[in-house]
C-alpha cells in the first residue's frame, strides 16, 4: 500500500558529485542530473527516520517512507518543518517479498536504503528485535540492489570506550565489552560486515547521543525533563565532554553520503563528530532558554543536579528499560569524541546547526510554547473624541 502525501516540487534533480575534480579538503560540487533517484527510509516515523524523510525530499530525492503496517501512513505529528518534495508512505511488511517486488516495480527501483528502524531501549527488546531488524534491512537492500546506509551508536565499544573513536578502529573483543547492550550491538555490526563480504554495499555512520526530537531520549528523560520547574539533571561530571547529535544535522549528512555512493566501496565505516559538549554547555544553553520562557528569573538561576544512577539501577530490577539505562553510566563518565576525517574527505563539511538554536528547538518540541487564542485576546480600546464621532445609525428590528 502506498499513499502520496505531498506535491512534487517543480524540479527534483538528483544531486550527484564529480569525484575526480575536487581539490583535497574542499566541499564537493553539486551537479544536477536528469535521473531522479529514490531512497527507501525504513523506520520513517522514528526520531531520525522522519528527519531523513525531510532531508532527502528537500534535497531532491524521491522518498519511499516505510512505516509499520497499521500505522495509518500519516506524517509524524511532532516534527517541523513539514516534508516538501515527492514522498510516498508505504507499509508493506518487510517479510512480504511479493509485495516488495510489486512496490519496487511500480516505483522504478531504489538506489539507497536507510536503516532508521529502532526498538524500545531495553535489554529485552534489543535481544529480541535488534538482530531481526538488521536482518530485515539487509534483505530489503539486497532485493533493491541498493546501498544500505546504517546509522550506529558508540555502544558497540562497550566499557573499553577510547578517548578518540577512529573510523578504521576495530571493535574490542566481545569478552572485553563489559556490557550486554554492547555485545548485542557488536553482533549486529558483525551482521552488516558479513553482508558486505557477500556482495551488499554497506556504509555505516557512527554518531553520539541524539537530541532535537520529542521522543524518548536522554534529554527528555533526564537532562531537560524538569526544565519548566527550573532544574536540570546531568548524566555525569559537568566537565566531561561527549558527542551529541542534532538529528536534522545527521539526516542531512546521511543524504550527502548517499549522494556520493558511487565513491564508496562495498564496506565503509564513517564517523559523525556532531557537537562535542560538556554538561556545563548544556546548563548555559538551557539556562538562557529557561529565562526566556519565564521558568527562572536569570539564566544562572537554573538549578543543576545529577541523575540518581543508584536509583535507576535499583529500578532496573523491575523495568528492562531502566536496567538498560542504568548500565550506561560509564558513557557519561568517559571523555570521548568521534574522529570524522574520512567523512570530511567524502562530503567536505558536516552540517552543523547553531548550538543555542538547536537546543532551543529541542526544548520547543518537548515543551511547546502556548499560543494565545485570538478569541481570548482583548479587543483594542478605541478613544473617540466627541467631534470625531460618526453619526449613529439605528436599524429597525
C-alpha atoms as a printed R data frame, in Angstrom:
    type eleno elety resid chain resno       x       y       z
1   ATOM     1    CA   UNK     A     1   0.000   0.000   0.000
2   ATOM     2    CA   UNK     A     2   1.314   3.448  -0.901
3   ATOM     3    CA   UNK     A     3   0.000   6.886  -0.168
4   ATOM     4    CA   UNK     A     4   1.356  10.087  -1.676
5   ATOM     5    CA   UNK     A     5   1.306  12.873   0.885
6   ATOM     6    CA   UNK     A     6   2.937  15.812  -0.805
7   ATOM     7    CA   UNK     A     7   3.029  17.527  -4.164
8   ATOM     8    CA   UNK     A     8   6.254  17.028  -6.130
9   ATOM     9    CA   UNK     A     9   8.372  20.114  -6.460
10  ATOM    10    CA   UNK     A    10   8.740  21.688  -9.904
11  ATOM    11    CA   UNK     A    11  12.326  20.493 -10.140
12  ATOM    12    CA   UNK     A    12  13.594  17.451  -8.305
13  ATOM    13    CA   UNK     A    13  17.159  16.949  -9.589
14  ATOM    14    CA   UNK     A    14  19.315  14.169  -8.235
15  ATOM    15    CA   UNK     A    15  22.362  15.865  -6.808
16  ATOM    16    CA   UNK     A    16  25.463  13.952  -7.741
17  ATOM    17    CA   UNK     A    17  29.150  14.649  -7.288
18  ATOM    18    CA   UNK     A    18  32.151  14.948  -9.526
19  ATOM    19    CA   UNK     A    19  34.670  12.847  -7.574
20  ATOM    20    CA   UNK     A    20  37.790  13.467  -9.617
21  ATOM    21    CA   UNK     A    21  37.704  17.260  -9.908
22  ATOM    22    CA   UNK     A    22  37.518  18.289  -6.258
23  ATOM    23    CA   UNK     A    23  40.583  19.849  -4.589
24  ATOM    24    CA   UNK     A    24  41.654  17.980  -1.492
25  ATOM    25    CA   UNK     A    25  39.598  19.007   1.545
26  ATOM    26    CA   UNK     A    26  37.179  21.137  -0.458
27  ATOM    27    CA   UNK     A    27  33.427  20.803  -0.247
28  ATOM    28    CA   UNK     A    28  32.031  18.745  -3.149
29  ATOM    29    CA   UNK     A    29  30.395  20.452  -6.102
30  ATOM    30    CA   UNK     A    30  26.742  19.505  -6.630
31  ATOM    31    CA   UNK     A    31  25.599  18.842 -10.176
32  ATOM    32    CA   UNK     A    32  22.048  18.334 -11.411
33  ATOM    33    CA   UNK     A    33  21.265  15.109 -13.248
34  ATOM    34    CA   UNK     A    34  18.306  14.105 -15.385
35  ATOM    35    CA   UNK     A    35  17.899  10.939 -13.403
36  ATOM    36    CA   UNK     A    36  15.683  11.088 -10.342
37  ATOM    37    CA   UNK     A    37  16.971   8.784  -7.612
38  ATOM    38    CA   UNK     A    38  14.940   7.021  -4.957
39  ATOM    39    CA   UNK     A    39  15.690   6.405  -1.296
40  ATOM    40    CA   UNK     A    40  13.802   3.985   0.935
41  ATOM    41    CA   UNK     A    41  13.722   5.079   4.581
42  ATOM    42    CA   UNK     A    42  12.947   2.196   6.932
43  ATOM    43    CA   UNK     A    43  11.519   3.458  10.213
44  ATOM    44    CA   UNK     A    44  10.224   6.720   8.761
45  ATOM    45    CA   UNK     A    45   8.140   7.610  11.827
46  ATOM    46    CA   UNK     A    46  11.120   7.461  14.192
47  ATOM    47    CA   UNK     A    47  13.118  10.376  15.565
48  ATOM    48    CA   UNK     A    48  15.860  10.017  12.932
49  ATOM    49    CA   UNK     A    49  13.726   8.360  10.262
50  ATOM    50    CA   UNK     A    50  11.374  11.304   9.818
51  ATOM    51    CA   UNK     A    51  14.306  13.723   9.764
52  ATOM    52    CA   UNK     A    52  15.774  11.607   6.935
53  ATOM    53    CA   UNK     A    53  12.482  11.787   5.036
54  ATOM    54    CA   UNK     A    54  12.699  15.577   5.300
55  ATOM    55    CA   UNK     A    55  16.374  15.813   4.368
56  ATOM    56    CA   UNK     A    56  16.210  13.540   1.316
57  ATOM    57    CA   UNK     A    57  12.968  15.033  -0.004
58  ATOM    58    CA   UNK     A    58  14.225  18.590   0.358
59  ATOM    59    CA   UNK     A    59  17.462  17.626  -1.439
60  ATOM    60    CA   UNK     A    60  15.508  16.384  -4.452
61  ATOM    61    CA   UNK     A    61  15.179  12.655  -3.912
62  ATOM    62    CA   UNK     A    62  12.067  10.598  -4.474
63  ATOM    63    CA   UNK     A    63  11.390   9.169  -0.998
64  ATOM    64    CA   UNK     A    64   9.657   5.938  -0.043
65  ATOM    65    CA   UNK     A    65   8.900   6.361   3.663
66  ATOM    66    CA   UNK     A    66   8.296   2.946   5.212
67  ATOM    67    CA   UNK     A    67   6.308   2.572   8.421
68  ATOM    68    CA   UNK     A    68   4.976  -0.392  10.337
69  ATOM    69    CA   UNK     A    69   1.770  -1.930   8.936
70  ATOM    70    CA   UNK     A    70  -1.305  -0.451  10.566
71  ATOM    71    CA   UNK     A    71   0.331   2.869  11.450
72  ATOM    72    CA   UNK     A    72  -2.106   4.808   9.285
73  ATOM    73    CA   UNK     A    73   0.525   6.188   6.892
74  ATOM    74    CA   UNK     A    74   0.424   9.629   8.443
75  ATOM    75    CA   UNK     A    75   3.254  12.067   8.901
76  ATOM    76    CA   UNK     A    76   4.919  12.403  12.247
77  ATOM    77    CA   UNK     A    77   2.942  14.961  14.286
78  ATOM    78    CA   UNK     A    78   5.790  16.444  16.316
79  ATOM    79    CA   UNK     A    79   8.479  17.336  13.814
80  ATOM    80    CA   UNK     A    80   8.851  20.510  11.764
81  ATOM    81    CA   UNK     A    81   9.219  21.740   9.100
82  ATOM    82    CA   UNK     A    82   6.813  19.598   7.037
83  ATOM    83    CA   UNK     A    83   8.133  17.472   4.211
84  ATOM    84    CA   UNK     A    84   8.444  19.257   0.868
85  ATOM    85    CA   UNK     A    85   9.086  17.137  -2.196
86  ATOM    86    CA   UNK     A    86   7.964  13.791  -3.531
87  ATOM    87    CA   UNK     A    87   7.224  11.405  -0.649
88  ATOM    88    CA   UNK     A    88   5.209   8.187  -0.670
89  ATOM    89    CA   UNK     A    89   4.367   6.457   2.582
90  ATOM    90    CA   UNK     A    90   4.349   2.667   2.383
91  ATOM    91    CA   UNK     A    91   3.508  -0.036   4.906
92  ATOM    92    CA   UNK     A    92   4.414  -3.221   3.036
93  ATOM    93    CA   UNK     A    93   5.571  -5.797   5.627
94  ATOM    94    CA   UNK     A    94   9.312  -6.361   5.460
95  ATOM    95    CA   UNK     A    95   8.740 -10.112   5.100
96  ATOM    96    CA   UNK     A    96   6.344  -9.752   2.134
97  ATOM    97    CA   UNK     A    97   8.688 -10.499  -0.753
98  ATOM    98    CA   UNK     A    98   5.948 -10.402  -3.385
99  ATOM    99    CA   UNK     A    99   4.732  -7.076  -2.051
100 ATOM   100    CA   UNK     A   100   8.208  -5.601  -2.228
101 ATOM   101    CA   UNK     A   101   8.701  -6.850  -5.791
102 ATOM   102    CA   UNK     A   102   5.462  -5.127  -6.798
103 ATOM   103    CA   UNK     A   103   6.385  -1.958  -4.915
104 ATOM   104    CA   UNK     A   104   9.836  -1.710  -6.494
105 ATOM   105    CA   UNK     A   105   8.461  -2.389  -9.950
106 ATOM   106    CA   UNK     A   106   5.902   0.399  -9.572
107 ATOM   107    CA   UNK     A   107   8.489   2.922  -8.376
108 ATOM   108    CA   UNK     A   108  11.317   2.116 -10.765
109 ATOM   109    CA   UNK     A   109  13.708   0.689  -8.206
110 ATOM   110    CA   UNK     A   110  15.535   2.028  -5.164
111 ATOM   111    CA   UNK     A   111  19.106   3.335  -5.069
112 ATOM   112    CA   UNK     A   112  19.662   3.747  -1.304
113 ATOM   113    CA   UNK     A   113  18.083   2.115   1.756
114 ATOM   114    CA   UNK     A   114  18.395   3.970   5.075
115 ATOM   115    CA   UNK     A   115  18.056   1.683   8.092
116 ATOM   116    CA   UNK     A   116  16.447   4.008  10.678
117 ATOM   117    CA   UNK     A   117  14.394   1.352  12.461
118 ATOM   118    CA   UNK     A   118  14.774   1.131  16.207
119 ATOM   119    CA   UNK     A   119  13.450  -0.966  19.046
120 ATOM   120    CA   UNK     A   120  12.438   0.052  22.526
121 ATOM   121    CA   UNK     A   121  15.519   0.825  24.587
122 ATOM   122    CA   UNK     A   122  15.821  -2.177  26.867
123 ATOM   123    CA   UNK     A   123  17.985  -5.265  27.088
124 ATOM   124    CA   UNK     A   124  14.905  -7.399  26.449
125 ATOM   125    CA   UNK     A   125  13.891  -5.500  23.290
126 ATOM   126    CA   UNK     A   126  17.422  -5.433  21.918
127 ATOM   127    CA   UNK     A   127  17.902  -9.164  22.445
128 ATOM   128    CA   UNK     A   128  14.572  -9.937  20.822
129 ATOM   129    CA   UNK     A   129  14.358  -7.440  17.960
130 ATOM   130    CA   UNK     A   130  17.620  -5.693  17.066
131 ATOM   131    CA   UNK     A   131  19.205  -8.578  15.185
132 ATOM   132    CA   UNK     A   132  15.955  -9.266  13.324
133 ATOM   133    CA   UNK     A   133  15.601  -5.645  12.232
134 ATOM   134    CA   UNK     A   134  19.161  -5.673  10.927
135 ATOM   135    CA   UNK     A   135  18.497  -8.899   9.045
136 ATOM   136    CA   UNK     A   136  15.337  -7.393   7.520
137 ATOM   137    CA   UNK     A   137  17.101  -4.249   6.326
138 ATOM   138    CA   UNK     A   138  19.848  -6.347   4.738
139 ATOM   139    CA   UNK     A   139  17.255  -8.464   2.931
140 ATOM   140    CA   UNK     A   140  15.381  -5.427   1.619
141 ATOM   141    CA   UNK     A   141  18.595  -3.752   0.416
142 ATOM   142    CA   UNK     A   142  19.598  -6.949  -1.398
143 ATOM   143    CA   UNK     A   143  16.207  -7.118  -3.078
144 ATOM   144    CA   UNK     A   144  16.602  -3.484  -4.140
145 ATOM   145    CA   UNK     A   145  20.262  -3.971  -5.134
146 ATOM   146    CA   UNK     A   146  20.846  -0.723  -3.253
147 ATOM   147    CA   UNK     A   147  23.369   0.804  -0.893
148 ATOM   148    CA   UNK     A   148  22.453   0.088   2.728
149 ATOM   149    CA   UNK     A   149  23.122   3.168   4.845
150 ATOM   150    CA   UNK     A   150  23.100   2.460   8.601
151 ATOM   151    CA   UNK     A   151  23.480   4.986  11.436
152 ATOM   152    CA   UNK     A   152  25.147   3.443  14.501
153 ATOM   153    CA   UNK     A   153  25.853   4.428  18.096
154 ATOM   154    CA   UNK     A   154  29.041   4.236  20.145
155 ATOM   155    CA   UNK     A   155  27.654   1.397  22.277
156 ATOM   156    CA   UNK     A   156  29.465  -1.364  20.390
157 ATOM   157    CA   UNK     A   157  32.719  -0.250  22.050
158 ATOM   158    CA   UNK     A   158  31.382  -1.215  25.471
159 ATOM   159    CA   UNK     A   159  33.318  -0.181  28.546
160 ATOM   160    CA   UNK     A   160  36.541  -0.141  26.500
161 ATOM   161    CA   UNK     A   161  35.442   3.238  25.139
162 ATOM   162    CA   UNK     A   162  38.571   5.026  23.856
163 ATOM   163    CA   UNK     A   163  39.129   8.747  24.134
164 ATOM   164    CA   UNK     A   164  39.150   9.053  20.342
165 ATOM   165    CA   UNK     A   165  36.963   6.757  18.235
166 ATOM   166    CA   UNK     A   166  38.569   6.446  14.808
167 ATOM   167    CA   UNK     A   167  36.867   5.280  11.636
168 ATOM   168    CA   UNK     A   168  39.377   2.493  10.991
169 ATOM   169    CA   UNK     A   169  39.471   1.144  14.568
170 ATOM   170    CA   UNK     A   170  38.478  -2.448  15.200
171 ATOM   171    CA   UNK     A   171  35.854  -3.041  17.870
172 ATOM   172    CA   UNK     A   172  37.054  -4.528  21.165
173 ATOM   173    CA   UNK     A   173  36.834  -8.278  21.627
174 ATOM   174    CA   UNK     A   174  33.447  -9.420  22.905
175 ATOM   175    CA   UNK     A   175  34.957 -10.591  26.191
176 ATOM   176    CA   UNK     A   176  36.193  -7.038  26.863
177 ATOM   177    CA   UNK     A   177  32.940  -5.183  26.201
178 ATOM   178    CA   UNK     A   178  31.585  -5.476  29.735
179 ATOM   179    CA   UNK     A   179  28.003  -4.671  28.679
180 ATOM   180    CA   UNK     A   180  25.196  -6.813  27.332
181 ATOM   181    CA   UNK     A   181  23.930  -3.946  25.171
182 ATOM   182    CA   UNK     A   182  27.422  -3.590  23.691
183 ATOM   183    CA   UNK     A   183  27.505  -7.299  22.874
184 ATOM   184    CA   UNK     A   184  24.174  -7.130  21.050
185 ATOM   185    CA   UNK     A   185  25.185  -4.034  19.118
186 ATOM   186    CA   UNK     A   186  28.563  -5.524  18.200
187 ATOM   187    CA   UNK     A   187  26.778  -8.610  16.897
188 ATOM   188    CA   UNK     A   188  24.570  -6.542  14.602
189 ATOM   189    CA   UNK     A   189  27.618  -4.714  13.258
190 ATOM   190    CA   UNK     A   190  29.130  -8.114  12.501
191 ATOM   191    CA   UNK     A   191  25.947  -8.930  10.563
192 ATOM   192    CA   UNK     A   192  26.479  -5.837   8.440
193 ATOM   193    CA   UNK     A   193  30.143  -6.675   7.800
194 ATOM   194    CA   UNK     A   194  29.244 -10.210   6.708
195 ATOM   195    CA   UNK     A   195  26.552  -8.830   4.372
196 ATOM   196    CA   UNK     A   196  29.166  -6.579   2.770
197 ATOM   197    CA   UNK     A   197  31.500  -9.540   2.309
198 ATOM   198    CA   UNK     A   198  28.768 -11.369   0.397
199 ATOM   199    CA   UNK     A   199  28.068  -8.650  -2.155
200 ATOM   200    CA   UNK     A   200  25.939  -5.960  -0.492
201 ATOM   201    CA   UNK     A   201  27.179  -2.361  -0.413
202 ATOM   202    CA   UNK     A   202  27.064  -1.191   3.212
203 ATOM   203    CA   UNK     A   203  28.017   2.156   4.731
204 ATOM   204    CA   UNK     A   204  27.746   2.801   8.469
205 ATOM   205    CA   UNK     A   205  27.770   6.217  10.111
206 ATOM   206    CA   UNK     A   206  28.538   6.196  13.827
207 ATOM   207    CA   UNK     A   207  27.355   9.108  15.983
208 ATOM   208    CA   UNK     A   208  26.794  10.113  19.605
209 ATOM   209    CA   UNK     A   209  23.640  10.765  21.634
210 ATOM   210    CA   UNK     A   210  20.627  12.194  19.773
211 ATOM   211    CA   UNK     A   211  18.742  15.386  20.536
212 ATOM   212    CA   UNK     A   212  16.358  17.537  18.506
213 ATOM   213    CA   UNK     A   213  13.230  15.377  18.800
214 ATOM   214    CA   UNK     A   214  10.301  14.955  21.175
215 ATOM   215    CA   UNK     A   215  10.568  11.206  21.752
216 ATOM   216    CA   UNK     A   216  12.262   9.120  24.401
217 ATOM   217    CA   UNK     A   217  15.890  10.016  24.967
218 ATOM   218    CA   UNK     A   218  18.438  11.396  27.388
219 ATOM   219    CA   UNK     A   219  17.186  14.971  27.055
220 ATOM   220    CA   UNK     A   220  13.541  14.289  27.824
221 ATOM   221    CA   UNK     A   221  14.116  11.502  30.339
222 ATOM   222    CA   UNK     A   222  16.781  13.254  32.386
223 ATOM   223    CA   UNK     A   223  18.597  16.398  31.266
224 ATOM   224    CA   UNK     A   224  15.677  18.732  30.486
225 ATOM   225    CA   UNK     A   225  12.715  16.780  31.799
226 ATOM   226    CA   UNK     A   226  12.283  19.172  34.752
227 ATOM   227    CA   UNK     A   227  13.268  22.360  32.933
228 ATOM   228    CA   UNK     A   228   9.871  24.096  33.399
229 ATOM   229    CA   UNK     A   229  10.493  23.698  37.151
230 ATOM   230    CA   UNK     A   230  13.829  25.448  36.854
231 ATOM   231    CA   UNK     A   231  16.009  22.348  37.137
232 ATOM   232    CA   UNK     A   232  18.240  20.134  35.001
233 ATOM   233    CA   UNK     A   233  19.791  16.777  35.861
234 ATOM   234    CA   UNK     A   234  23.118  15.948  34.207
235 ATOM   235    CA   UNK     A   235  24.309  12.434  33.449
236 ATOM   236    CA   UNK     A   236  27.872  12.612  34.754
237 ATOM   237    CA   UNK     A   237  30.584  15.122  35.712
238 ATOM   238    CA   UNK     A   238  29.799  18.556  34.290
239 ATOM   239    CA   UNK     A   239  33.325  18.893  32.828
240 ATOM   240    CA   UNK     A   240  33.327  15.676  30.746
241 ATOM   241    CA   UNK     A   241  32.819  16.264  27.012
242 ATOM   242    CA   UNK     A   242  30.895  13.734  24.898
243 ATOM   243    CA   UNK     A   243  29.500  13.844  21.332
244 ATOM   244    CA   UNK     A   244  25.902  14.972  20.796
245 ATOM   245    CA   UNK     A   245  23.941  14.712  17.552
246 ATOM   246    CA   UNK     A   246  21.209  17.068  16.388
247 ATOM   247    CA   UNK     A   247  19.074  14.648  14.379
248 ATOM   248    CA   UNK     A   248  18.470  17.037  11.471
249 ATOM   249    CA   UNK     A   249  22.223  17.543  11.024
250 ATOM   250    CA   UNK     A   250  22.729  13.778  10.979
251 ATOM   251    CA   UNK     A   251  19.911  13.300   8.467
252 ATOM   252    CA   UNK     A   252  21.449  15.866   6.121
253 ATOM   253    CA   UNK     A   253  24.792  14.100   6.457
254 ATOM   254    CA   UNK     A   254  23.230  10.767   5.525
255 ATOM   255    CA   UNK     A   255  21.775  12.401   2.419
256 ATOM   256    CA   UNK     A   256  25.166  13.823   1.434
257 ATOM   257    CA   UNK     A   257  26.826  10.436   1.919
258 ATOM   258    CA   UNK     A   258  24.101   8.768  -0.148
259 ATOM   259    CA   UNK     A   259  24.597  11.276  -2.969
260 ATOM   260    CA   UNK     A   260  28.232  10.140  -3.169
261 ATOM   261    CA   UNK     A   261  27.522   6.422  -3.123
262 ATOM   262    CA   UNK     A   262  29.456   5.918  -6.361
263 ATOM   263    CA   UNK     A   263  32.643   6.814  -4.471
264 ATOM   264    CA   UNK     A   264  32.032   4.258  -1.734
265 ATOM   265    CA   UNK     A   265  33.346   0.722  -1.565
266 ATOM   266    CA   UNK     A   266  31.350  -2.323  -0.515
267 ATOM   267    CA   UNK     A   267  32.119  -1.725   3.186
268 ATOM   268    CA   UNK     A   268  32.677   1.781   4.532
269 ATOM   269    CA   UNK     A   269  32.743   2.969   8.151
270 ATOM   270    CA   UNK     A   270  32.292   6.686   8.785
271 ATOM   271    CA   UNK     A   271  32.020   8.798  11.937
272 ATOM   272    CA   UNK     A   272  29.885  11.878  12.557
273 ATOM   273    CA   UNK     A   273  31.548  14.194  15.070
274 ATOM   274    CA   UNK     A   274  28.485  16.292  15.890
275 ATOM   275    CA   UNK     A   275  28.538  18.692  18.861
276 ATOM   276    CA   UNK     A   276  31.272  17.980  21.422
277 ATOM   277    CA   UNK     A   277  29.676  19.322  24.598
278 ATOM   278    CA   UNK     A   278  30.045  19.218  28.370
279 ATOM   279    CA   UNK     A   279  27.320  19.354  30.979
280 ATOM   280    CA   UNK     A   280  28.351  22.962  31.562
281 ATOM   281    CA   UNK     A   281  27.460  23.769  27.946
282 ATOM   282    CA   UNK     A   282  24.005  22.274  28.397
283 ATOM   283    CA   UNK     A   283  23.496  24.196  31.647
284 ATOM   284    CA   UNK     A   284  24.332  27.506  29.996
285 ATOM   285    CA   UNK     A   285  22.150  26.857  26.929
286 ATOM   286    CA   UNK     A   286  19.191  25.578  28.931
287 ATOM   287    CA   UNK     A   287  19.541  28.425  31.426
288 ATOM   288    CA   UNK     A   288  19.100  31.023  28.676
289 ATOM   289    CA   UNK     A   289  16.055  29.216  27.337
290 ATOM   290    CA   UNK     A   290  14.520  28.814  30.798
291 ATOM   291    CA   UNK     A   291  14.951  32.537  31.389
292 ATOM   292    CA   UNK     A   292  13.332  33.390  28.051
293 ATOM   293    CA   UNK     A   293  10.387  31.125  28.822
294 ATOM   294    CA   UNK     A   294   9.944  32.620  32.301
295 ATOM   295    CA   UNK     A   295  10.841  29.429  34.176
296 ATOM   296    CA   UNK     A   296  13.722  31.115  36.019
297 ATOM   297    CA   UNK     A   297  14.485  34.747  36.792
298 ATOM   298    CA   UNK     A   298  18.017  34.669  35.420
299 ATOM   299    CA   UNK     A   299  19.951  32.166  33.306
300 ATOM   300    CA   UNK     A   300  22.290  31.428  36.206
301 ATOM   301    CA   UNK     A   301  19.303  30.559  38.420
302 ATOM   302    CA   UNK     A   302  18.786  27.228  36.669
303 ATOM   303    CA   UNK     A   303  19.442  24.586  39.318
304 ATOM   304    CA   UNK     A   304  21.919  21.917  38.288
305 ATOM   305    CA   UNK     A   305  21.732  18.398  39.667
306 ATOM   306    CA   UNK     A   306  22.699  14.870  38.712
307 ATOM   307    CA   UNK     A   307  20.902  11.747  37.585
308 ATOM   308    CA   UNK     A   308  20.481   9.371  40.523
309 ATOM   309    CA   UNK     A   309  22.215   6.381  38.987
310 ATOM   310    CA   UNK     A   310  21.857   4.128  42.083
311 ATOM   311    CA   UNK     A   311  18.086   4.682  41.963
312 ATOM   312    CA   UNK     A   312  17.959   3.966  38.224
313 ATOM   313    CA   UNK     A   313  19.882   0.727  38.754
314 ATOM   314    CA   UNK     A   314  17.536  -0.261  41.585
315 ATOM   315    CA   UNK     A   315  14.517   0.400  39.371
316 ATOM   316    CA   UNK     A   316  16.207  -1.798  36.777
317 ATOM   317    CA   UNK     A   317  15.224  -4.784  38.921
318 ATOM   318    CA   UNK     A   318  11.638  -4.128  37.829
319 ATOM   319    CA   UNK     A   319  12.000  -2.352  34.494
320 ATOM   320    CA   UNK     A   320  14.011  -3.625  31.473
321 ATOM   321    CA   UNK     A   321  14.260  -0.051  30.202
322 ATOM   322    CA   UNK     A   322  15.692   1.275  33.460
323 ATOM   323    CA   UNK     A   323  18.086  -1.669  33.579
324 ATOM   324    CA   UNK     A   324  19.390  -0.729  30.124
325 ATOM   325    CA   UNK     A   325  19.690   2.958  31.007
326 ATOM   326    CA   UNK     A   326  21.423   2.185  34.294
327 ATOM   327    CA   UNK     A   327  24.057   0.104  32.530
328 ATOM   328    CA   UNK     A   328  25.245   3.143  30.547
329 ATOM   329    CA   UNK     A   329  26.569   5.315  33.366
330 ATOM   330    CA   UNK     A   330  30.124   4.736  32.146
331 ATOM   331    CA   UNK     A   331  29.390   6.582  28.879
332 ATOM   332    CA   UNK     A   332  28.928   9.904  30.678
333 ATOM   333    CA   UNK     A   333  31.979   9.467  32.898
334 ATOM   334    CA   UNK     A   334  34.332   8.666  29.996
335 ATOM   335    CA   UNK     A   335  35.534  11.592  27.818
336 ATOM   336    CA   UNK     A   336  35.362  10.534  24.171
337 ATOM   337    CA   UNK     A   337  34.962  12.002  20.708
338 ATOM   338    CA   UNK     A   338  34.457  10.753  17.175
339 ATOM   339    CA   UNK     A   339  37.201  11.331  14.600
340 ATOM   340    CA   UNK     A   340  35.484  12.082  11.266
341 ATOM   341    CA   UNK     A   341  38.351  12.635   8.827
342 ATOM   342    CA   UNK     A   342  37.109  10.024   6.362
343 ATOM   343    CA   UNK     A   343  33.626  11.573   6.370
344 ATOM   344    CA   UNK     A   344  35.020  15.058   5.757
345 ATOM   345    CA   UNK     A   345  37.078  13.787   2.821
346 ATOM   346    CA   UNK     A   346  33.851  12.437   1.338
347 ATOM   347    CA   UNK     A   347  31.347  15.282   1.880
348 ATOM   348    CA   UNK     A   348  33.560  18.292   2.591
349 ATOM   349    CA   UNK     A   349  31.935  19.503   5.832
350 ATOM   350    CA   UNK     A   350  29.446  18.266   8.386
351 ATOM   351    CA   UNK     A   351  26.103  20.089   8.530
352 ATOM   352    CA   UNK     A   352  26.097  21.973  11.811
353 ATOM   353    CA   UNK     A   353  23.100  23.828  13.239
354 ATOM   354    CA   UNK     A   354  23.952  26.624  15.656
355 ATOM   355    CA   UNK     A   355  24.268  25.149  19.159
356 ATOM   356    CA   UNK     A   356  21.913  27.511  21.003
357 ATOM   357    CA   UNK     A   357  19.374  27.325  18.189
358 ATOM   358    CA   UNK     A   358  19.387  23.513  18.133
359 ATOM   359    CA   UNK     A   359  18.884  23.325  21.910
360 ATOM   360    CA   UNK     A   360  16.060  25.897  21.743
361 ATOM   361    CA   UNK     A   361  14.306  23.911  19.014
362 ATOM   362    CA   UNK     A   362  14.643  20.761  21.092
363 ATOM   363    CA   UNK     A   363  13.071  22.415  24.132
364 ATOM   364    CA   UNK     A   364  10.253  23.753  21.956
365 ATOM   365    CA   UNK     A   365   9.473  20.208  20.808
366 ATOM   366    CA   UNK     A   366   9.480  18.958  24.397
367 ATOM   367    CA   UNK     A   367   7.517  21.880  25.855
368 ATOM   368    CA   UNK     A   368   5.632  23.747  23.101
369 ATOM   369    CA   UNK     A   369   5.034  27.363  23.969
370 ATOM   370    CA   UNK     A   370   1.310  28.128  24.404
371 ATOM   371    CA   UNK     A   371  -0.267  30.095  21.585
372 ATOM   372    CA   UNK     A   372  -2.715  32.775  22.637
373 ATOM   373    CA   UNK     A   373  -6.131  32.315  21.058
374 ATOM   374    CA   UNK     A   374  -7.451  35.327  19.096
375 ATOM   375    CA   UNK     A   375 -10.881  34.683  20.655
376 ATOM   376    CA   UNK     A   376  -9.430  35.318  24.114
377 ATOM   377    CA   UNK     A   377  -7.371  38.369  23.238
378 ATOM   378    CA   UNK     A   378  -8.842  41.653  24.490
379 ATOM   379    CA   UNK     A   379 -10.220  43.928  21.793
380 ATOM   380    CA   UNK     A   380  -8.212  47.113  21.244
381 ATOM   381    CA   UNK     A   381  -9.736  50.112  23.004
382 ATOM   382    CA   UNK     A   382 -10.736  52.992  20.763
383 ATOM   383    CA   UNK     A   383 -10.817  56.509  22.189
384 ATOM   384    CA   UNK     A   384 -13.329  58.646  20.351
385 ATOM   385    CA   UNK     A   385 -13.457  62.415  20.614
386 ATOM   386    CA   UNK     A   386 -16.935  63.921  20.509
387 ATOM   387    CA   UNK     A   387 -16.229  65.985  17.415
388 ATOM   388    CA   UNK     A   388 -14.979  62.954  15.505
389 ATOM   389    CA   UNK     A   389 -17.792  60.575  16.449
390 ATOM   390    CA   UNK     A   390 -19.689  59.411  13.354
391 ATOM   391    CA   UNK     A   391 -23.445  59.677  13.094
392 ATOM   392    CA   UNK     A   392 -25.202  56.709  14.667
393 ATOM   393    CA   UNK     A   393 -27.406  54.515  12.584
394 ATOM   394    CA   UNK     A   394 -30.461  52.847  14.012
395 ATOM   395    CA   UNK     A   395 -31.670  49.752  12.224
396 ATOM   396    CA   UNK     A   396 -35.315  48.705  12.509
397 ATOM   397    CA   UNK     A   397 -35.899  45.443  14.271
